[in-house]
Amino acid sequence: MRRLSVKTRMTLWFTGMMAAVAALVLALLLVVSSTVVSRTAMENLSQTVRASLSEVKGEDGELRLSSGFQFYQNEVYLLVYSQQEALLAGQLPSFFTGIQEPFQNGVTRSVATGQGDSYVLDFWVPFGWESGVWVRGVTVAGEGAQTSRNVMVLAAVALPLLLVLAGAGGYLIARRAFRPLDQMAATASAISQGSDLSARIPVSRRDDEFSRLAGTFNQMLERLERSFQAEEQFAADASHELRTPVSVILGACEYAEKYDETPEERRETMEMIHRQSRRMSALISQLLSMTRMEQGTEAVRWEALDLAALARGLAAEPAFAGEPITQNLSPAEVTGDSQLLERLLRNLLENALRYGRRPGEELQITVTTGRAGEEAFLTVADWGPGIPEEEQEKVWQRFYRGDPSRTGEEGTGLGLSLARQIAQLHGGSLTLESRPSEGCAFTLRLPAKK
């Protein structure tokens, strides 16, 4: 059995609720109308009887009714009784015939009759100390039954129409409200069938639950798109860049298997394989780090640290200890991941060592740290040949390499791109200043620790 849609269920619930509310309103209307009719009848009875009392007089112990006295007015029957409760004037209405109702001065009460309830009100009109008459007013309890019938007829006509309108209106409201969900389902289906992660759900300007859900859904799609793009980029980069070292290693292995190498040749082959393996390992490590940062899954261990201390410790490592690195270090406290920032500085130093030497001149590298306003900075400068202006923006691209003929060695082409990503991950920036024949200066700027 096919289950009802959420819109249909909401419409049914809404219609049922409207039916319950209409029934409650109808019941209240019947009660209120009956009460109003009863109160109106009782108020009319009281006013009519009280107004007639001035028309009843006694002269010489006998009853005298003025010309203005009417036995039936405003749907009230007026009757005059003696002190012994004998009818003196007026005619009993047919519905009150045979009713024995004791007299009660000034008390309005309901009396059951053969044609329904009636209201009775009595007043004692004295003619002296010992004589007088009773003036009784009798009226039907009102057209309560007729009013109820009218209300029921009106309800029988209006209630079905109200429910139809409520159901139609509820369905239209539900369909309009659930339109973003339909668009989400259509978008998800399009993505599933066509693998198009660039599709987005239109977000309305109304700040409601569906617009926020659509915005969250779009954020999820955007993150998925970035993740897939990063994976595709990783696969493309790895397959492209690993082809050369793998080919070199395979060629060296095939040569070693085919020819009987001397110990010196075998050593050279192993060194070549080892060198290419290290390059592959560094390449894969850097590609993985860049992919994790692009996907936002790189674990950052935030801690307070000093860029000056970080530079001082790195310069003392064996890989850099023997290099001509001048240190101008002033406190530059920041909050960041020491391992990532150390990798950034290591990449800058390796880049300076690789490309910062002028032919026939000694290598000169300067590391400077300090604070400028609300920022801490770290600069790695060399006095090498510099980078032409038209190539400066290219150094941040993946796998862009400077001219290896200047150093005789070639890097992975990922160091500066990874360094800029680390800077951006820390909410900072990494910039380059360079002029031909005047060297390069890479400057890291991060928010200073307060």
Salt bridges, closest charged atoms under 4 A:
GLU59 OE1 - ARG64 NE 3.94
GLU62 OE1 - ARG64 NH2 3.09
GLU101 OE2 - ARG109 NE 3.10
ASP122 OD2 - ARG109 NH2 2.57
ASP122 OD1 - ARG136 NE 2.69
ASP182 OD2 - LYS7 NZ 3.62
ASP207 OD1 - ARG212 NH1 3.12
ASP208 OD2 - ARG206 NE 3.51
GLU222 OE2 - ARG226 NH1 3.49
GLU225 OE1 - ARG200 NH2 2.66
ASP237 OD2 - ARG398 NH1 2.67
GLU241 OE2 - HIS240 ND1 2.78
GLU241 OE1 - ARG401 NH2 2.86
GLU294 OE2 - ARG398 NH2 2.31
GLU298 OE1 - ARG292 NE 3.12
GLU317 OE1 - ARG346 NH1 3.12
GLU342 OE2 - ARG346 NH2 2.98
GLU361 OE1 - ARG358 NH1 3.86
GLU393 OE2 - ARG420 NH1 3.99
GLU409 OE1 - ARG354 NE 3.97
GLU410 OE2 - ARG401 NE 3.28
